[in-house]
Amino acid sequence: MEIVGANPDDMEARRKMQKSAGPLYLIQFVLTLFQIWVLAKYMAGSPEVSGLESALWIWAAFVMPIVAGTAMWNNDSAKISWARFLTQAGYQLVIFIIFGLVLSFWR
């Protein structure tokens, strides 16, 4: 609770956080299922894909859910959480697009 800036003695705030956690658990579960699906596709040896396509799948399945988790599980307002997610995930998306383009041209 200290990490997210919550006061353990504030029972009303704790109840509010617990109430809002249900939808977050569902979102985190769906993102985890997506990660498993993409990992299974790569482990099964999916058909040849471009460097850009691979980079986008890796970003969508592994980077974005991790960034989403860090944005969701804090004590910030929804506006701050969304701003954090969009900024960090957007930055990582641009980086992974560059990675993918470099890999596509490298082959």
Backbone as CSV, one residue per row, in Angstrom:
resi,resn,N_x,N_y,N_z,CA_x,CA_y,CA_z,C_x,C_y,C_z
1,MET,0.830,-1.191,0.000,0.000,0.000,0.000,0.872,1.252,0.000
2,GLU,2.022,1.148,0.650,2.933,2.283,0.683,3.426,2.636,-0.716
3,ILE,3.674,1.613,-1.531,4.194,1.837,-2.887,3.222,2.653,-3.726
4,VAL,1.926,2.376,-3.619,0.941,3.101,-4.420,0.394,4.334,-3.712
5,GLY,0.923,4.643,-2.552,0.538,5.855,-1.843,-0.799,5.768,-1.136
6,ALA,-1.186,4.564,-0.738,-2.468,4.381,-0.039,-2.221,4.346,1.464
7,ASN,-3.159,4.897,2.185,-3.087,4.900,3.639,-3.794,3.649,4.153
8,PRO,-3.101,2.727,4.814,-3.736,1.490,5.275,-4.828,1.717,6.319
9,ASP,-4.834,2.864,6.960,-5.843,3.153,7.977,-7.118,3.755,7.395
10,ASP,-7.097,4.167,6.136,-8.259,4.787,5.488,-9.144,3.687,4.902
11,MET,-10.080,3.206,5.716,-10.916,2.071,5.315,-11.835,2.420,4.141
12,GLU,-12.302,3.650,4.062,-13.162,4.047,2.941,-12.391,3.984,1.623
13,ALA,-11.160,4.473,1.637,-10.332,4.419,0.425,-10.014,2.976,0.059
14,ARG,-9.799,2.136,1.058,-9.527,0.706,0.791,-10.724,0.042,0.134
15,ARG,-11.923,0.324,0.632,-13.138,-0.254,0.047,-13.315,0.225,-1.397
16,LYS,-13.023,1.494,-1.630,-13.136,2.049,-2.979,-12.141,1.354,-3.923
17,MET,-10.920,1.159,-3.465,-9.910,0.476,-4.284,-10.328,-0.969,-4.547
18,GLN,-10.852,-1.644,-3.545,-11.270,-3.029,-3.711,-12.436,-3.133,-4.686
19,LYS,-13.349,-2.183,-4.624,-14.510,-2.181,-5.519,-14.080,-1.985,-6.968
20,SER,-13.105,-1.133,-7.204,-12.662,-0.857,-8.579,-11.697,-1.915,-9.106
21,ALA,-11.272,-2.841,-8.265,-10.292,-3.848,-8.692,-10.899,-4.941,-9.566
22,GLY,-12.182,-5.233,-9.418,-12.813,-6.301,-10.196,-12.624,-6.164,-11.693
23,PRO,-13.011,-5.029,-12.281,-12.804,-4.863,-13.717,-11.325,-4.922,-14.116
24,LEU,-10.459,-4.451,-13.242,-9.024,-4.495,-13.546,-8.523,-5.937,-13.602
25,TYR,-9.022,-6.787,-12.708,-8.655,-8.205,-12.746,-9.099,-8.831,-14.067
26,LEU,-10.289,-8.483,-14.525,-10.801,-9.021,-15.785,-9.934,-8.566,-16.961
27,ILE,-9.594,-7.294,-17.003,-8.737,-6.774,-18.079,-7.378,-7.461,-18.045
28,GLN,-6.801,-7.592,-16.867,-5.495,-8.242,-16.737,-5.586,-9.704,-17.192
29,PHE,-6.670,-10.383,-16.881,-6.859,-11.780,-17.292,-6.943,-11.895,-18.813
30,VAL,-7.707,-11.019,-19.452,-7.825,-11.038,-20.916,-6.467,-10.748,-21.563
31,LEU,-5.739,-9.794,-21.033,-4.408,-9.500,-21.572,-3.470,-10.695,-21.410
32,THR,-3.583,-11.414,-20.317,-2.758,-12.607,-20.098,-3.115,-13.704,-21.096
33,LEU,-4.402,-13.909,-21.352,-4.810,-14.891,-22.364,-4.253,-14.525,-23.736
34,PHE,-4.264,-13.239,-24.066,-3.696,-12.767,-25.333,-2.197,-13.053,-25.393
35,GLN,-1.493,-12.822,-24.299,-0.061,-13.122,-24.251,0.187,-14.601,-24.513
36,ILE,-0.591,-15.460,-23.879,-0.429,-16.901,-24.054,-0.690,-17.299,-25.501
37,TRP,-1.721,-16.725,-26.111,-2.066,-17.040,-27.498,-0.928,-16.654,-28.447
38,VAL,-0.395,-15.440,-28.300,0.696,-15.000,-29.181,1.945,-15.851,-28.953
39,LEU,2.270,-16.126,-27.699,3.436,-16.961,-27.407,3.271,-18.344,-28.019
40,ALA,2.072,-18.920,-27.918,1.823,-20.241,-28.512,1.998,-20.201,-30.021
41,LYS,1.534,-19.143,-30.667,1.706,-19.005,-32.122,3.181,-18.961,-32.498
42,TYR,3.965,-18.201,-31.762,5.395,-18.107,-32.063,6.114,-19.419,-31.774
43,MET,5.726,-20.093,-30.703,6.374,-21.361,-30.366,6.009,-22.452,-31.376
44,ALA,4.828,-22.361,-31.976,4.395,-23.350,-32.960,5.052,-23.116,-34.317
45,GLY,5.819,-22.047,-34.430,6.495,-21.763,-35.691,5.544,-21.216,-36.732
46,SER,4.903,-20.131,-36.420,3.977,-19.492,-37.351,4.674,-19.217,-38.679
47,PRO,3.901,-19.101,-39.748,4.499,-18.810,-41.053,5.368,-17.558,-41.003
48,GLU,6.231,-17.448,-41.966,7.167,-16.316,-42.045,6.411,-14.988,-41.993
49,VAL,6.815,-14.137,-41.094,6.241,-12.798,-40.995,7.368,-11.790,-41.078
50,SER,7.021,-10.569,-41.451,8.036,-9.530,-41.576,8.545,-9.108,-40.201
51,GLY,9.653,-8.437,-40.204,10.190,-7.916,-38.953,9.227,-6.940,-38.302
52,LEU,8.553,-6.124,-39.134,7.599,-5.151,-38.591,6.409,-5.864,-37.964
53,GLU,5.872,-6.883,-38.647,4.729,-7.610,-38.092,5.107,-8.307,-36.788
54,SER,6.272,-8.911,-36.742,6.726,-9.557,-35.507,6.854,-8.550,-34.379
55,ALA,7.445,-7.407,-34.679,7.626,-6.377,-33.658,6.281,-5.891,-33.123
56,LEU,5.299,-5.726,-34.007,3.980,-5.267,-33.568,3.284,-6.313,-32.700
57,TRP,3.385,-7.601,-33.076,2.786,-8.659,-32.255,3.448,-8.731,-30.886
58,ILE,4.765,-8.627,-30.867,5.488,-8.680,-29.584,5.108,-7.488,-28.716
59,TRP,5.020,-6.300,-29.322,4.605,-5.120,-28.554,3.202,-5.326,-27.992
60,ALA,2.264,-5.771,-28.858,0.859,-5.910,-28.442,0.685,-6.975,-27.366
61,ALA,1.461,-8.054,-27.444,1.255,-9.171,-26.521,2.084,-9.093,-25.249
62,PHE,3.201,-8.403,-25.290,4.082,-8.433,-24.121,4.378,-7.053,-23.549
63,VAL,4.686,-6.088,-24.375,5.021,-4.760,-23.856,3.756,-4.033,-23.390
64,MET,2.743,-3.953,-24.248,1.530,-3.210,-23.911,0.834,-3.749,-22.659
65,PRO,0.666,-5.079,-22.489,0.028,-5.546,-21.246,0.828,-5.223,-19.982
66,ILE,2.141,-5.247,-20.083,2.957,-4.903,-18.915,2.784,-3.422,-18.572
67,VAL,2.810,-2.570,-19.590,2.605,-1.139,-19.363,1.190,-0.899,-18.820
68,ALA,0.208,-1.616,-19.360,-1.169,-1.467,-18.878,-1.271,-1.857,-17.405
69,GLY,-0.603,-2.938,-17.038,-0.624,-3.368,-15.641,-0.044,-2.330,-14.705
70,THR,1.056,-1.723,-15.106,1.652,-0.708,-14.238,0.783,0.540,-14.155
71,ALA,0.035,0.827,-15.220,-0.849,1.998,-15.194,-2.117,1.710,-14.399
72,MET,-2.602,0.456,-14.452,-3.862,0.123,-13.776,-3.705,-0.030,-12.276
73,TRP,-2.632,-0.660,-11.848,-2.502,-1.036,-10.434,-1.733,0.027,-9.655
74,ASN,-2.325,1.190,-9.549,-1.750,2.271,-8.752,-2.886,3.036,-8.101
75,ASN,-2.568,4.055,-7.398,-3.575,4.822,-6.672,-3.845,6.161,-7.344
76,ASP,-3.510,6.258,-8.630,-3.719,7.508,-9.364,-5.147,7.581,-9.897
77,SER,-5.542,8.771,-10.295,-6.860,8.946,-10.904,-6.869,8.254,-12.266
78,ALA,-8.056,8.005,-12.780,-8.176,7.366,-14.098,-7.498,8.221,-15.166
79,LYS,-7.629,9.530,-15.065,-7.019,10.428,-16.052,-5.491,10.283,-16.048
80,ILE,-4.897,10.259,-14.885,-3.441,10.107,-14.770,-3.023,8.717,-15.244
81,SER,-3.783,7.688,-14.866,-3.452,6.321,-15.291,-3.494,6.189,-16.808
82,TRP,-4.536,6.735,-17.432,-4.624,6.684,-18.894,-3.495,7.475,-19.542
83,ALA,-3.178,8.634,-18.993,-2.085,9.434,-19.552,-0.767,8.679,-19.450
84,ARG,-0.532,8.039,-18.316,0.682,7.251,-18.127,0.724,6.100,-19.140
85,PHE,-0.393,5.374,-19.261,-0.442,4.246,-20.191,-0.198,4.707,-21.630
86,LEU,-0.922,5.730,-22.082,-0.796,6.178,-23.466,0.601,6.699,-23.777
87,THR,1.186,7.412,-22.832,2.540,7.934,-23.041,3.567,6.804,-23.120
88,GLN,3.536,5.910,-22.143,4.532,4.834,-22.103,4.311,3.805,-23.205
89,ALA,3.069,3.397,-23.422,2.786,2.406,-24.470,3.041,3.010,-25.847
90,GLY,2.691,4.280,-26.026,2.946,4.952,-27.301,4.426,5.045,-27.607
91,TYR,5.209,5.405,-26.617,6.662,5.464,-26.790,7.205,4.096,-27.185
92,GLN,6.785,3.053,-26.466,7.262,1.705,-26.772,6.801,1.255,-28.155
93,LEU,5.592,1.642,-28.554,5.099,1.291,-29.885,5.980,1.899,-30.970
94,VAL,6.326,3.165,-30.826,7.210,3.824,-31.803,8.557,3.107,-31.861
95,ILE,9.112,2.767,-30.708,10.397,2.064,-30.661,10.286,0.705,-31.352
96,PHE,9.212,-0.035,-31.092,9.070,-1.355,-31.707,8.802,-1.262,-33.207
97,ILE,8.131,-0.215,-33.670,7.970,-0.012,-35.108,9.340,0.213,-35.744
98,ILE,10.161,1.011,-35.103,11.519,1.238,-35.617,12.297,-0.071,-35.629
99,PHE,12.214,-0.848,-34.533,12.880,-2.163,-34.496,12.424,-3.021,-35.663
100,GLY,11.113,-3.089,-35.878,10.560,-3.920,-36.936,11.000,-3.483,-38.310
101,LEU,11.030,-2.181,-38.543,11.482,-1.677,-39.841,12.951,-1.996,-40.077
102,VAL,13.756,-1.826,-39.049,15.179,-2.163,-39.170,15.329,-3.639,-39.500
103,LEU,14.607,-4.508,-38.807,14.682,-5.940,-39.077,14.180,-6.288,-40.469
104,SER,13.126,-5.607,-40.940,12.595,-5.859,-42.272,13.611,-5.502,-43.348
105,PHE,14.299,-4.390,-43.173,15.286,-3.965,-44.167,16.583,-4.761,-44.045
106,TRP,16.856,-5.295,-42.876,18.092,-6.013,-42.615,18.114,-7.355,-43.339
107,ARG,16.963,-8.009,-43.436,16.888,-9.338,-44.055,17.284,-9.320,-45.486
